[in-house]
Amino acid sequence: MGTDNLFHKRKAKTNKRNKPYRKEYDTVLIVCEDKVSAPNYFKKLIEHYEINTAYVKVDGSCGSSPKCVFDYAVQLYKEEKIKGNPYDRVYCVIDKDTHSTYGETIAKIENKQQFYLANSVPCFEYWLLLHFNYSTKPYAKRGKSSIANEVLKDLKHYMPDYEKGAKNIFETTMEKLDFAISNAKRSSQQARENNTDNPSTCIHELVVYLRDIQKQPKRR
């Protein structure tokens, strides 16, 4: 009799342990080519919106080229899949800048399930610039000044103390987020109509997704 009771108790515990748990929302991996500015921005955004960090991971510990971002994202995705916890979404945050692997990497991202593009042309700082001003001025290298540095010059009109790697970028621009999202949508539409991508960004799509992630229905 006692043995039977013990068996049923153990069975009940086993069934409880094996029962699939309900996830709060999607598990997300965000891989950035920038080790500091973009990762810091997204980490602060996640903190501000009180998103459970058990579900969203930000990683910038890869190379600076789009190819390196994609390859590293694939590696991290496979590692979690082997563990039985695959990410629902993987975002690759990349800049066009002058990277030779940009085009081929975009094609790979767009053709891979669960992978999403979060790109900026020429660079992440264009997204930040849109918090202050709507602009579709195309960028190009000028003399010894790189194309990214040309964007930085415009950004510093509004954020004179801006430096790559600053940890307060999100806090500094947070109140202008809706304005930036609206501007990013407008500039993307304008770029498509003009058959160009310079300048443009789809960072706003990732930002909106993260901001609303907790509104998702619970998942198994």
C-alpha positions in Angstrom: 0.0 0.0 0.0 2.8 2.4 1.0 4.8 1.5 -2.1 1.8 2.2 -4.3 1.3 5.6 -2.8 5.0 6.4 -3.3 4.8 5.3 -6.9 1.8 7.6 -7.6 3.5 10.5 -5.9 6.6 10.1 -8.0 4.5 9.8 -11.2 2.6 13.0 -10.3 5.9 14.8 -9.8 7.3 13.5 -13.1 4.2 14.5 -15.0 4.3 18.0 -13.5 8.0 18.4 -14.4 7.4 17.3 -18.0 4.4 19.5 -18.6 5.3 22.2 -21.1 5.5 25.6 -19.5 3.8 28.7 -20.9 6.2 31.3 -22.2 5.4 35.0 -21.5 6.3 35.9 -25.1 8.8 35.3 -27.9 12.4 34.5 -27.1 14.6 36.9 -29.1 18.2 37.2 -30.0 19.6 40.6 -31.1 23.1 40.4 -32.6 24.8 43.8 -33.4 28.0 44.5 -35.3 28.7 47.4 -33.0 30.1 46.2 -29.6 28.9 49.2 -27.7 26.5 51.8 -29.1 23.8 49.6 -30.6 23.9 46.9 -27.8 23.8 49.6 -25.1 20.8 51.2 -26.8 18.8 48.0 -27.0 19.8 46.9 -23.4 18.5 50.2 -22.0 15.3 50.0 -24.1 14.7 46.5 -22.7 15.3 47.8 -19.2 13.0 50.8 -19.7 10.1 48.7 -20.9 10.8 46.1 -18.2 11.2 43.3 -20.7 12.2 40.0 -19.1 15.9 39.5 -20.1 15.4 35.7 -19.8 13.5 36.1 -23.2 15.6 38.7 -25.0 19.4 38.5 -25.4 21.6 41.3 -26.9 25.0 40.3 -28.1 27.6 42.5 -29.8 30.6 40.2 -29.3 31.3 39.5 -33.0 33.1 41.1 -35.9 32.1 44.5 -37.4 31.1 43.2 -40.8 27.5 42.2 -41.7 28.8 38.7 -42.6 30.3 38.3 -39.1 27.0 39.4 -37.5 25.0 36.8 -39.5 27.5 34.0 -39.0 27.6 34.6 -35.3 23.8 34.8 -35.1 23.5 31.5 -36.9 26.0 30.0 -34.4 24.1 31.2 -31.4 20.8 30.1 -32.8 22.1 26.6 -33.5 23.5 26.3 -30.0 20.2 27.2 -28.4 18.3 24.9 -30.8 20.5 22.0 -29.7 19.7 22.7 -26.1 16.0 22.5 -27.0 15.4 26.3 -26.6 15.5 27.8 -30.1 14.9 31.5 -30.5 11.6 32.5 -32.0 13.3 35.5 -33.6 16.8 36.5 -34.4 17.5 40.1 -35.4 20.8 41.0 -37.2 21.6 44.7 -36.5 23.9 45.8 -39.3 25.2 48.9 -41.1 25.7 49.2 -44.8 28.6 51.7 -44.4 31.2 50.5 -47.0 31.0 46.8 -46.1 31.6 44.6 -49.1 29.5 41.7 -47.6 26.4 43.9 -47.0 24.3 42.8 -50.0 25.0 39.1 -49.8 24.3 39.1 -46.0 20.9 40.8 -46.5 20.0 38.1 -49.0 20.9 35.4 -46.5 19.0 37.0 -43.6 15.9 37.4 -45.8 16.0 33.8 -46.9 16.4 32.3 -43.4 13.4 31.5 -41.2 13.3 33.1 -37.8 15.9 35.7 -39.0 15.0 39.4 -39.3 17.0 42.3 -40.7 17.5 45.5 -38.7 19.7 47.6 -40.9 20.8 51.2 -41.3 22.2 53.0 -44.2 24.7 54.3 -43.9 24.9 53.5 -40.1 23.1 53.3 -36.8 23.6 57.0 -36.1 21.1 57.8 -38.9 18.4 56.2 -36.7 19.5 58.4 -33.9 19.5 61.5 -36.1 15.8 60.8 -37.0 14.9 61.5 -33.4 15.7 65.1 -34.0 15.1 65.8 -37.7 13.5 64.2 -40.7 16.1 64.0 -43.4 16.6 62.1 -46.7 19.8 63.7 -47.6 22.1 61.0 -49.2 25.5 60.5 -47.6 28.8 59.9 -49.2 32.5 59.9 -48.2 34.0 63.4 -48.3 37.8 63.5 -48.6 39.2 61.8 -45.5 35.8 61.8 -43.8 34.1 58.4 -44.0 30.4 58.1 -44.9 29.6 57.2 -41.3 31.5 60.2 -40.0 29.4 62.4 -42.3 26.2 61.1 -40.5 28.0 61.6 -37.1 28.6 65.3 -38.0 24.9 65.9 -38.6 24.0 64.0 -35.4 26.4 66.1 -33.3 24.4 69.2 -34.2 21.7 67.8 -31.9 23.9 65.6 -29.6 27.2 67.5 -29.4 28.5 65.2 -26.7 27.6 62.0 -28.5 30.3 59.4 -28.5 30.2 55.8 -29.7 29.8 53.5 -26.8 27.9 55.9 -24.6 25.6 54.1 -22.2 22.9 56.8 -22.0 21.9 57.0 -25.7 18.4 55.5 -25.2 17.7 57.7 -22.2 18.8 60.8 -24.1 16.5 60.1 -27.1 13.7 58.3 -25.4 11.2 61.2 -25.4 11.6 61.6 -29.1 11.0 57.9 -29.9 7.6 58.2 -31.6 8.9 61.1 -33.7 11.9 58.9 -34.8 9.6 56.0 -35.7 7.4 58.2 -37.8 10.5 59.7 -39.5 12.0 56.3 -40.2 8.8 55.1 -41.8 8.7 58.2 -44.0 12.3 57.9 -45.1 12.0 54.2 -45.9 9.0 54.9 -48.1 10.8 57.8 -49.7 13.9 55.6 -50.4 11.7 52.9 -52.0 10.0 55.5 -54.2 13.4 56.9 -55.3 14.8 53.4 -55.8 17.6 53.9 -53.3 18.5 53.0 -49.8 20.6 56.0 -48.9 19.6 57.0 -46.3 17.2 54.6 -44.7 16.8 52.4 -41.6 14.4 49.7 -40.3 15.7 49.8 -36.7 12.2 51.2 -35.9 10.6 47.9 -36.8 12.7 46.1 -34.1 12.1 49.0 -31.6 8.3 48.8 -32.1 8.4 45.0 -31.8 10.3 45.1 -28.5 8.1 47.9 -27.2 5.0 45.8 -27.8 6.4 42.4 -27.1 4.6 42.0 -23.7 1.3 42.4 -25.4 1.7 39.1 -27.1 -0.5 36.2 -25.9 1.3 33.7 -23.7 2.9 30.9 -25.7 3.6 27.3 -25.0 
